[in-house]
Amino acid sequence: LINFDKKIVMIKNYIDENFCDPNIGLNLLSEHFSMNNSYLSKVFKKSFGVGVLEYINKLRIEKSKQMLIDTN
């Protein structure tokens, strides 16, 4: 059995690597990591202080800002 703390970090790392995927969301993550939607959501927010979807959106906004700065 995977240590709980390691699993939640694995989920965050997965999001960090795949946030550009338009299909990424709570359903995909809960399936991928074999967790209940509401449990994953609650534990993620408790661990990182932000909800899963809010975290994904923040990453996307930061990536968009960086692209605007770096391109003509």
ABEGO torsion letter per residue (X at the ends): XBBAAAAAAAAAAAAAAAAABAABBAAAAAAAAGBBAAAAAAAAAAAAGBBAAAAAAAAAAAAAAAAAAABX
